[in-house]
Amino acid sequence: MAGRLPFFTHLLLVCIATFVGATAAAAQEPIVQPGYKIGQPIPVSCLNRSTETGEHVTDASGQLSYIPFPTCNETGRPLELLFGVEKEINCTLDFIDDPFFHLLEYYVHNDAPLTCRIPTKPLPPSALKAEFEKGTQDDTDGQGSLSEIYTPMVVALAGTLQLSHLHIASSLNVLVHAAPKSVAPGTIAAATAYSISREPPTRIVIGDSLPLRFSVRWYPNTSLPSGWTGVGGHLTFSTLVYCLISAGASAAICLAYFRGIELPRRLKSHGKDRLGGVERGGLGGYGIANGGYGGYGYGVGKRD
């Protein structure tokens, strides 16, 4: 009995050491955040810039400072995308104050880009955010947009700068690429946005509202689908199938018309012609002259 005590003591110490080691290893492992679900909101934040110079603003640790996108009047919240959902998003900025008007001047004049970002995966709760960001480090030293936490989304806002007002192309396309499901399901790989000339530009002055319209499209991977190749278009499989179906339908309609309408009409007309020839006393349309042979008769004339 006394000999068994050291054995049990040794076993207990081994179990305690294993538990402590596993706990320490689990504490050192970064938090694995699950991917987005279809329709899950994606918040948009943009780089904070000085309204006087347009330069980016940094925090106390020297990192770039990002602030939420301006509040949309339609939702009462900053701009949000929906994962995997293609839709038109209206975001009206109610009141353009003087500082934001100057920022719009920088964006339109291309003095400073409207640099935004979206979380690559859903962010954890606020209590775990610091631990999450500590466990997920950027791949580059210094300042930049390459990160494992956020995906950059630069908004190319087009317009013209006038002395007293701005003209802004307020309709924008938003293209978002998701990582392949087989590699990283529910993960954003890339994103961009740019103005389009769908409608006349919006004229704004200080105090006006700015109606923005975002047309969002998603791609299931980082490859772009084939598109228009230039003037004259291109031939695709769907176009070929459409042409074949159209040709077959046209042939079927023509055949049905001929057999159902045209052919009976011709047969009826031919039958009437044959019956009309018999009624006139002819055989097949060729008559026999009276008093003659083969159509040639001997007339009765005066003999001298």
C-alpha beads as a LAMMPS data file, in Angstrom:
LAMMPS data file: protein, C-alpha beads

304 atoms
303 bonds

1 atom types
1 bond types

-500.0 500.0 xlo xhi
-500.0 500.0 ylo yhi
-500.0 500.0 zlo zhi

Masses

1 110.0

Atoms # bond

1 1 1 0.000 0.000 0.000
2 1 1 2.808 2.336 0.860
3 1 1 4.463 1.498 -2.461
4 1 1 1.413 2.574 -4.417
5 1 1 1.300 6.099 -3.006
6 1 1 4.301 7.412 -4.977
7 1 1 2.747 5.973 -8.139
8 1 1 -0.590 7.756 -7.615
9 1 1 1.234 10.941 -6.620
10 1 1 3.281 10.798 -9.809
11 1 1 0.143 10.172 -11.887
12 1 1 -1.619 13.136 -10.254
13 1 1 1.320 15.431 -10.978
14 1 1 1.374 14.324 -14.626
15 1 1 -2.354 15.074 -14.998
16 1 1 -1.952 18.514 -13.422
17 1 1 0.992 19.339 -15.688
18 1 1 -0.923 18.198 -18.778
19 1 1 -3.959 20.300 -17.834
20 1 1 -1.841 23.393 -17.194
21 1 1 0.007 22.933 -20.484
22 1 1 -3.216 22.516 -22.466
23 1 1 -4.713 25.592 -20.821
24 1 1 -1.650 27.674 -21.644
25 1 1 -1.626 26.461 -25.255
26 1 1 -5.307 27.261 -25.639
27 1 1 -4.725 30.733 -24.248
28 1 1 -1.954 31.363 -26.781
29 1 1 -3.979 30.201 -29.798
30 1 1 -5.736 33.009 -31.694
31 1 1 -9.498 33.128 -31.690
32 1 1 -10.931 31.521 -34.825
33 1 1 -13.835 33.636 -36.028
34 1 1 -16.561 31.952 -38.117
35 1 1 -17.424 33.267 -41.564
36 1 1 -20.411 35.306 -42.680
37 1 1 -23.847 33.841 -43.207
38 1 1 -25.948 34.826 -46.217
39 1 1 -27.597 38.172 -45.526
40 1 1 -25.436 39.014 -42.510
41 1 1 -24.710 42.787 -42.249
42 1 1 -21.221 44.043 -43.095
43 1 1 -20.362 47.463 -41.606
44 1 1 -18.414 49.939 -43.724
45 1 1 -15.849 52.237 -42.118
46 1 1 -13.664 54.845 -43.820
47 1 1 -10.305 56.438 -43.160
48 1 1 -10.512 59.478 -40.935
49 1 1 -9.020 62.517 -42.673
50 1 1 -8.305 66.082 -41.673
51 1 1 -10.841 68.516 -43.110
52 1 1 -8.121 71.173 -43.461
53 1 1 -5.432 69.238 -45.322
54 1 1 -7.079 65.971 -46.329
55 1 1 -4.286 64.002 -44.635
56 1 1 -5.135 60.803 -42.779
57 1 1 -5.497 60.865 -39.019
58 1 1 -3.655 58.423 -36.736
59 1 1 -4.420 57.309 -33.199
60 1 1 -2.157 57.457 -30.143
61 1 1 -0.291 54.303 -31.205
62 1 1 0.393 55.658 -34.697
63 1 1 -2.156 53.420 -36.436
64 1 1 -4.530 54.743 -39.080
65 1 1 -7.845 55.883 -37.646
66 1 1 -11.070 54.648 -39.235
67 1 1 -14.560 55.962 -38.508
68 1 1 -17.981 54.573 -39.518
69 1 1 -19.440 55.591 -42.865
70 1 1 -21.852 58.547 -42.517
71 1 1 -25.346 57.672 -41.308
72 1 1 -27.919 56.840 -43.982
73 1 1 -31.277 58.541 -43.612
74 1 1 -33.133 55.430 -44.814
75 1 1 -31.847 53.161 -42.012
76 1 1 -30.581 55.541 -39.338
77 1 1 -27.299 53.577 -39.358
78 1 1 -23.977 53.840 -41.193
79 1 1 -23.770 52.125 -44.569
80 1 1 -23.952 48.329 -44.386
81 1 1 -23.656 45.641 -47.045
82 1 1 -25.336 42.240 -46.824
83 1 1 -23.132 39.211 -47.403
84 1 1 -23.990 37.485 -50.679
85 1 1 -27.032 39.686 -51.340
86 1 1 -27.187 41.686 -54.577
87 1 1 -29.428 44.716 -54.256
88 1 1 -29.757 48.455 -54.715
89 1 1 -28.953 50.375 -51.526
90 1 1 -30.121 53.953 -51.088
91 1 1 -28.099 55.981 -48.597
92 1 1 -29.076 59.642 -48.291
93 1 1 -26.746 61.853 -46.267
94 1 1 -29.164 64.351 -44.756
95 1 1 -26.993 67.389 -44.124
96 1 1 -23.638 68.173 -45.715
97 1 1 -21.890 70.441 -43.236
98 1 1 -18.870 72.585 -43.994
99 1 1 -16.152 70.088 -42.871
100 1 1 -17.661 67.196 -44.818
101 1 1 -18.161 69.428 -47.870
102 1 1 -14.414 70.114 -47.878
103 1 1 -13.723 66.381 -47.643
104 1 1 -15.950 65.832 -50.671
105 1 1 -13.859 68.415 -52.507
106 1 1 -10.738 66.348 -51.773
107 1 1 -12.428 63.143 -52.924
108 1 1 -13.810 64.612 -56.157
109 1 1 -10.591 66.454 -57.010
110 1 1 -8.602 63.252 -56.352
111 1 1 -6.438 64.993 -53.776
112 1 1 -7.261 62.176 -51.359
113 1 1 -9.091 58.895 -52.000
114 1 1 -12.192 57.842 -50.126
115 1 1 -10.516 54.841 -48.506
116 1 1 -12.942 52.515 -46.752
117 1 1 -12.765 48.971 -45.424
118 1 1 -15.060 46.101 -44.448
119 1 1 -14.397 43.213 -42.035
120 1 1 -13.069 40.140 -43.816
121 1 1 -15.045 38.021 -41.346
122 1 1 -17.626 39.032 -38.739
123 1 1 -15.985 40.917 -35.904
124 1 1 -16.264 39.346 -32.437
125 1 1 -18.080 41.065 -29.573
126 1 1 -16.496 44.190 -28.179
127 1 1 -15.133 42.296 -25.172
128 1 1 -13.096 39.973 -27.424
129 1 1 -12.183 42.490 -30.127
130 1 1 -8.853 43.528 -28.564
131 1 1 -7.849 39.895 -28.017
132 1 1 -8.907 39.016 -31.565
133 1 1 -6.890 41.840 -33.126
134 1 1 -3.893 40.931 -30.969
135 1 1 -4.029 37.336 -32.176
136 1 1 -4.438 38.346 -35.841
137 1 1 -1.554 40.519 -36.992
138 1 1 -0.995 42.303 -40.279
139 1 1 1.453 40.802 -42.748
140 1 1 3.292 44.073 -43.335
141 1 1 5.229 46.433 -41.146
142 1 1 4.150 50.045 -40.875
143 1 1 0.976 51.593 -42.204
144 1 1 -1.009 50.062 -45.028
145 1 1 -4.213 48.326 -46.033
146 1 1 -2.994 44.694 -46.063
147 1 1 -4.664 43.004 -43.115
148 1 1 -6.207 39.713 -42.061
149 1 1 -9.007 41.479 -40.199
150 1 1 -10.246 44.010 -42.771
151 1 1 -10.571 44.081 -46.555
152 1 1 -9.928 47.479 -48.201
153 1 1 -12.673 49.034 -50.311
154 1 1 -11.570 52.206 -52.082
155 1 1 -14.509 54.287 -53.326
156 1 1 -13.738 56.166 -56.566
157 1 1 -16.141 59.089 -56.182
158 1 1 -16.384 61.050 -59.441
159 1 1 -17.615 64.601 -59.948
160 1 1 -16.626 68.159 -60.798
161 1 1 -15.482 70.911 -58.479
162 1 1 -16.968 74.383 -58.980
163 1 1 -16.320 77.626 -57.117
164 1 1 -19.605 77.578 -55.207
165 1 1 -20.864 73.998 -55.483
166 1 1 -20.054 70.397 -56.380
167 1 1 -21.388 68.013 -59.001
168 1 1 -21.156 64.415 -57.756
169 1 1 -21.964 61.212 -59.649
170 1 1 -24.046 59.740 -56.853
171 1 1 -24.772 56.340 -58.479
172 1 1 -22.058 53.821 -57.663
173 1 1 -21.296 50.190 -58.450
174 1 1 -20.007 48.047 -55.588
175 1 1 -18.178 44.822 -56.511
176 1 1 -17.355 42.338 -53.758
177 1 1 -15.413 39.090 -54.174
178 1 1 -15.910 36.276 -51.682
179 1 1 -13.284 33.619 -51.145
180 1 1 -14.196 30.203 -52.615
181 1 1 -16.289 28.082 -50.255
182 1 1 -13.800 25.243 -50.521
183 1 1 -11.017 27.512 -49.242
184 1 1 -12.616 29.904 -46.753
185 1 1 -16.423 29.902 -46.597
186 1 1 -18.061 33.150 -45.579
187 1 1 -14.903 35.192 -46.128
188 1 1 -14.488 38.404 -48.131
189 1 1 -11.494 38.468 -50.477
190 1 1 -11.700 41.876 -52.213
191 1 1 -14.011 44.843 -52.737
192 1 1 -14.175 48.106 -54.660
193 1 1 -16.690 50.838 -55.535
194 1 1 -16.826 53.471 -58.266
195 1 1 -19.167 56.124 -59.627
196 1 1 -21.064 55.562 -62.878
197 1 1 -22.784 58.033 -65.201
198 1 1 -26.220 56.412 -65.022
199 1 1 -27.952 59.672 -64.181
200 1 1 -26.988 63.368 -64.292
201 1 1 -24.656 64.302 -61.418
202 1 1 -26.118 65.692 -58.220
203 1 1 -25.482 69.368 -57.530
204 1 1 -24.840 70.099 -53.860
205 1 1 -23.839 73.053 -51.720
206 1 1 -23.234 73.291 -47.989
207 1 1 -26.436 72.342 -46.174
208 1 1 -27.853 70.130 -48.947
209 1 1 -28.480 66.404 -48.733
210 1 1 -26.518 63.920 -50.840
211 1 1 -28.497 60.915 -52.152
212 1 1 -26.156 57.992 -52.809
213 1 1 -27.279 54.862 -54.640
214 1 1 -25.123 51.717 -54.414
215 1 1 -25.650 48.842 -56.848
216 1 1 -24.053 45.837 -55.108
217 1 1 -22.880 42.744 -56.982
218 1 1 -21.145 39.667 -55.536
219 1 1 -18.740 37.162 -57.082
220 1 1 -18.177 33.679 -55.582
221 1 1 -14.410 33.803 -56.160
222 1 1 -11.647 36.216 -57.116
223 1 1 -12.018 35.640 -60.875
224 1 1 -14.004 38.029 -63.051
225 1 1 -16.610 36.498 -65.388
226 1 1 -16.200 36.990 -69.120
227 1 1 -18.004 40.079 -70.359
228 1 1 -18.503 42.221 -73.403
229 1 1 -15.560 42.017 -75.828
230 1 1 -16.188 45.222 -77.743
231 1 1 -18.261 46.529 -80.631
232 1 1 -20.019 43.636 -82.349
233 1 1 -20.463 41.584 -79.215
234 1 1 -19.388 37.984 -78.797
235 1 1 -20.764 34.483 -79.334
236 1 1 -21.420 32.460 -76.222
237 1 1 -23.006 29.076 -75.624
238 1 1 -26.231 30.674 -74.386
239 1 1 -26.416 32.824 -77.525
240 1 1 -25.927 29.746 -79.741
241 1 1 -28.641 27.816 -77.895
242 1 1 -31.004 30.787 -78.206
243 1 1 -30.405 30.950 -81.982
244 1 1 -31.028 27.204 -82.388
245 1 1 -34.238 27.355 -80.367
246 1 1 -35.449 30.357 -82.371
247 1 1 -34.700 28.603 -85.667
248 1 1 -36.533 25.443 -84.548
249 1 1 -39.559 27.420 -83.379
250 1 1 -39.702 29.332 -86.671
251 1 1 -39.539 26.100 -88.681
252 1 1 -42.316 24.540 -86.580
253 1 1 -44.563 27.574 -87.081
254 1 1 -43.968 27.551 -90.849
255 1 1 -44.703 23.804 -91.078
256 1 1 -47.886 24.137 -89.043
257 1 1 -49.072 27.026 -91.223
258 1 1 -48.358 25.124 -94.448
259 1 1 -50.042 21.879 -93.367
260 1 1 -52.958 23.464 -91.552
261 1 1 -53.830 26.404 -93.813
262 1 1 -51.887 26.619 -97.061
263 1 1 -52.038 22.941 -98.144
264 1 1 -55.826 22.536 -97.611
265 1 1 -56.420 25.794 -99.484
266 1 1 -54.398 24.611 -102.463
267 1 1 -56.108 21.195 -102.523
268 1 1 -59.512 22.845 -102.392
269 1 1 -58.625 25.201 -105.247
270 1 1 -57.278 22.327 -107.359
271 1 1 -60.451 20.279 -106.817
272 1 1 -62.663 23.182 -107.900
273 1 1 -60.631 23.590 -111.100
274 1 1 -61.088 19.912 -112.021
275 1 1 -64.803 19.952 -111.299
276 1 1 -65.215 23.112 -113.353
277 1 1 -63.590 21.475 -116.402
278 1 1 -65.962 18.497 -116.374
279 1 1 -69.025 20.702 -115.981
280 1 1 -68.064 22.609 -119.161
281 1 1 -68.224 19.351 -121.187
282 1 1 -64.558 18.916 -121.625
283 1 1 -62.267 16.119 -120.826
284 1 1 -59.487 17.359 -118.761
285 1 1 -59.964 20.855 -120.168
286 1 1 -59.512 19.863 -123.814
287 1 1 -62.754 19.919 -125.870
288 1 1 -63.709 18.197 -129.167
289 1 1 -64.999 20.610 -131.798
290 1 1 -68.440 19.917 -133.228
291 1 1 -68.345 18.500 -136.707
292 1 1 -64.621 18.061 -136.790
293 1 1 -61.809 15.854 -135.855
294 1 1 -59.254 16.855 -133.324
295 1 1 -60.575 20.389 -133.328
296 1 1 -60.393 20.852 -137.081
297 1 1 -63.749 20.710 -138.890
298 1 1 -64.906 20.938 -142.427
299 1 1 -66.949 23.978 -143.006
300 1 1 -69.939 24.110 -145.342
301 1 1 -69.232 26.539 -148.091
302 1 1 -70.735 27.521 -151.490
303 1 1 -69.417 25.601 -154.442
304 1 1 -68.827 27.340 -157.681

Bonds

1 1 1 2
2 1 2 3
3 1 3 4
4 1 4 5
5 1 5 6
6 1 6 7
7 1 7 8
8 1 8 9
9 1 9 10
10 1 10 11
11 1 11 12
12 1 12 13
13 1 13 14
14 1 14 15
15 1 15 16
16 1 16 17
17 1 17 18
18 1 18 19
19 1 19 20
20 1 20 21
21 1 21 22
22 1 22 23
23 1 23 24
24 1 24 25
25 1 25 26
26 1 26 27
27 1 27 28
28 1 28 29
29 1 29 30
30 1 30 31
31 1 31 32
32 1 32 33
33 1 33 34
34 1 34 35
35 1 35 36
36 1 36 37
37 1 37 38
38 1 38 39
39 1 39 40
40 1 40 41
41 1 41 42
42 1 42 43
43 1 43 44
44 1 44 45
45 1 45 46
46 1 46 47
47 1 47 48
48 1 48 49
49 1 49 50
50 1 50 51
51 1 51 52
52 1 52 53
53 1 53 54
54 1 54 55
55 1 55 56
56 1 56 57
57 1 57 58
58 1 58 59
59 1 59 60
60 1 60 61
61 1 61 62
62 1 62 63
63 1 63 64
64 1 64 65
65 1 65 66
66 1 66 67
67 1 67 68
68 1 68 69
69 1 69 70
70 1 70 71
71 1 71 72
72 1 72 73
73 1 73 74
74 1 74 75
75 1 75 76
76 1 76 77
77 1 77 78
78 1 78 79
79 1 79 80
80 1 80 81
81 1 81 82
82 1 82 83
83 1 83 84
84 1 84 85
85 1 85 86
86 1 86 87
87 1 87 88
88 1 88 89
89 1 89 90
90 1 90 91
91 1 91 92
92 1 92 93
93 1 93 94
94 1 94 95
95 1 95 96
96 1 96 97
97 1 97 98
98 1 98 99
99 1 99 100
100 1 100 101
101 1 101 102
102 1 102 103
103 1 103 104
104 1 104 105
105 1 105 106
106 1 106 107
107 1 107 108
108 1 108 109
109 1 109 110
110 1 110 111
111 1 111 112
112 1 112 113
113 1 113 114
114 1 114 115
115 1 115 116
116 1 116 117
117 1 117 118
118 1 118 119
119 1 119 120
120 1 120 121
121 1 121 122
122 1 122 123
123 1 123 124
124 1 124 125
125 1 125 126
126 1 126 127
127 1 127 128
128 1 128 129
129 1 129 130
130 1 130 131
131 1 131 132
132 1 132 133
133 1 133 134
134 1 134 135
135 1 135 136
136 1 136 137
137 1 137 138
138 1 138 139
139 1 139 140
140 1 140 141
141 1 141 142
142 1 142 143
143 1 143 144
144 1 144 145
145 1 145 146
146 1 146 147
147 1 147 148
148 1 148 149
149 1 149 150
150 1 150 151
151 1 151 152
152 1 152 153
153 1 153 154
154 1 154 155
155 1 155 156
156 1 156 157
157 1 157 158
158 1 158 159
159 1 159 160
160 1 160 161
161 1 161 162
162 1 162 163
163 1 163 164
164 1 164 165
165 1 165 166
166 1 166 167
167 1 167 168
168 1 168 169
169 1 169 170
170 1 170 171
171 1 171 172
172 1 172 173
173 1 173 174
174 1 174 175
175 1 175 176
176 1 176 177
177 1 177 178
178 1 178 179
179 1 179 180
180 1 180 181
181 1 181 182
182 1 182 183
183 1 183 184
184 1 184 185
185 1 185 186
186 1 186 187
187 1 187 188
188 1 188 189
189 1 189 190
190 1 190 191
191 1 191 192
192 1 192 193
193 1 193 194
194 1 194 195
195 1 195 196
196 1 196 197
197 1 197 198
198 1 198 199
199 1 199 200
200 1 200 201
201 1 201 202
202 1 202 203
203 1 203 204
204 1 204 205
205 1 205 206
206 1 206 207
207 1 207 208
208 1 208 209
209 1 209 210
210 1 210 211
211 1 211 212
212 1 212 213
213 1 213 214
214 1 214 215
215 1 215 216
216 1 216 217
217 1 217 218
218 1 218 219
219 1 219 220
220 1 220 221
221 1 221 222
222 1 222 223
223 1 223 224
224 1 224 225
225 1 225 226
226 1 226 227
227 1 227 228
228 1 228 229
229 1 229 230
230 1 230 231
231 1 231 232
232 1 232 233
233 1 233 234
234 1 234 235
235 1 235 236
236 1 236 237
237 1 237 238
238 1 238 239
239 1 239 240
240 1 240 241
241 1 241 242
242 1 242 243
243 1 243 244
244 1 244 245
245 1 245 246
246 1 246 247
247 1 247 248
248 1 248 249
249 1 249 250
250 1 250 251
251 1 251 252
252 1 252 253
253 1 253 254
254 1 254 255
255 1 255 256
256 1 256 257
257 1 257 258
258 1 258 259
259 1 259 260
260 1 260 261
261 1 261 262
262 1 262 263
263 1 263 264
264 1 264 265
265 1 265 266
266 1 266 267
267 1 267 268
268 1 268 269
269 1 269 270
270 1 270 271
271 1 271 272
272 1 272 273
273 1 273 274
274 1 274 275
275 1 275 276
276 1 276 277
277 1 277 278
278 1 278 279
279 1 279 280
280 1 280 281
281 1 281 282
282 1 282 283
283 1 283 284
284 1 284 285
285 1 285 286
286 1 286 287
287 1 287 288
288 1 288 289
289 1 289 290
290 1 290 291
291 1 291 292
292 1 292 293
293 1 293 294
294 1 294 295
295 1 295 296
296 1 296 297
297 1 297 298
298 1 298 299
299 1 299 300
300 1 300 301
301 1 301 302
302 1 302 303
303 1 303 304
